[in-house]
Amino acid sequence: MASDVMDVPEDLDFIEVLGSAPEPAEYDRDILRVETPIGDTGEIVTLSFDIGARSVRLTKESMGECEIEIYREQVDRILLYSRDGESGIIVQVDVPGFSCELRAVISPRFRLVDPMLYSGR
């Protein structure tokens, strides 16, 4: 059953998996954000989230340009993982009649797994 507040990992988990802890965004102190580089490619993944509003924004930038930007609302939890040589972020939404899982692999290279995105194949 969904709660009123999104479940998020502890700061130490963010540091262990992504290399830094979330910090309040300059433009809105209720929004926390954590940036993590993708290897030495110059690409950056940013995870921004508002725990009370249960919203998440994930972006990937390359050379200062935003390549990917995904929003999720009514998020139940953010999970971090590091196993089998791979680490990343999982955003889970589970509301009556709908559930999905957005997975952003950060290391060893970026990969996005999201059943809500249709590639046209």
C-alpha positions in Angstrom: 0.0 0.0 0.0 1.4 3.4 -0.9 2.3 5.8 1.9 2.0 9.6 2.0 5.8 10.0 2.0 8.3 8.5 -0.4 10.9 6.1 1.0 14.5 7.0 0.2 17.9 5.6 1.1 20.1 7.0 3.9 22.8 9.5 3.0 25.5 6.9 3.5 23.9 4.6 0.9 23.9 7.5 -1.6 27.6 8.1 -0.8 28.5 4.4 -1.2 26.6 3.8 -4.5 26.7 7.2 -6.2 29.7 8.9 -4.5 27.9 11.8 -2.9 25.0 12.6 -0.6 21.8 14.5 -1.6 21.9 18.3 -1.0 19.0 20.8 -1.0 18.5 22.4 -4.4 19.4 26.1 -4.6 16.0 27.1 -6.0 13.8 25.0 -3.6 15.1 23.7 -0.2 12.4 20.9 -0.2 14.0 19.3 -3.2 17.1 17.2 -2.7 19.5 16.5 -5.5 22.5 14.3 -6.0 24.8 14.4 -9.0 27.0 11.6 -10.1 29.5 11.4 -13.0 29.4 8.4 -15.4 32.9 7.2 -15.3 35.3 9.6 -17.0 33.0 10.4 -19.9 32.1 13.9 -18.8 28.4 12.8 -18.5 26.5 13.5 -15.3 23.3 11.9 -14.0 21.3 14.0 -11.6 18.6 12.6 -9.3 16.3 15.3 -7.8 13.5 14.4 -5.5 10.8 15.9 -3.2 10.0 13.4 -0.4 6.8 15.1 0.7 5.5 15.5 -2.9 6.7 12.0 -3.8 8.2 13.3 -7.1 11.4 12.4 -8.8 13.3 13.9 -11.8 16.2 12.1 -13.4 18.4 13.8 -15.9 21.5 12.9 -17.9 23.8 15.6 -19.2 26.6 15.4 -21.7 28.9 18.3 -22.3 26.5 20.7 -20.5 23.5 19.6 -22.7 20.5 17.7 -21.2 20.1 14.5 -23.2 17.5 12.7 -21.0 14.9 14.1 -18.6 12.3 11.9 -16.9 9.8 12.8 -14.3 7.8 10.5 -12.0 5.1 11.4 -9.6 3.4 9.3 -6.8 6.8 7.6 -6.2 6.8 5.0 -3.4 10.5 4.5 -3.1 13.9 5.2 -4.4 16.4 2.3 -4.2 20.1 2.2 -4.8 22.0 -0.9 -5.8 25.5 -2.1 -6.4 26.0 -5.7 -7.4 27.6 -7.9 -10.1 29.8 -5.0 -11.2 26.8 -2.7 -11.8 25.4 0.2 -9.8 22.4 2.4 -10.2 19.1 3.9 -9.1 15.6 2.3 -9.1 12.5 4.5 -8.8 9.4 2.5 -8.0 5.8 3.7 -8.5 3.0 1.4 -7.2 -0.5 2.9 -7.2 -3.9 1.1 -7.5 -4.1 -0.2 -11.1 -0.5 0.8 -12.1 3.0 0.0 -11.1 6.3 0.6 -12.8 10.0 0.6 -12.1 12.5 3.0 -13.7 16.1 1.7 -13.5 19.0 3.9 -14.3 22.3 2.0 -14.5 25.1 4.5 -13.6 28.2 2.2 -13.7 30.0 0.7 -15.6 28.1 2.7 -18.3 24.8 4.4 -18.5 21.7 2.5 -19.4 18.1 3.3 -18.9 15.4 0.6 -18.4 11.9 2.0 -18.3 8.9 0.1 -19.5 6.9 3.3 -19.9 9.3 4.5 -22.7 8.5 3.1 -26.1 11.3 2.8 -28.5 9.2 2.2 -31.6 10.8 -1.2 -32.4 
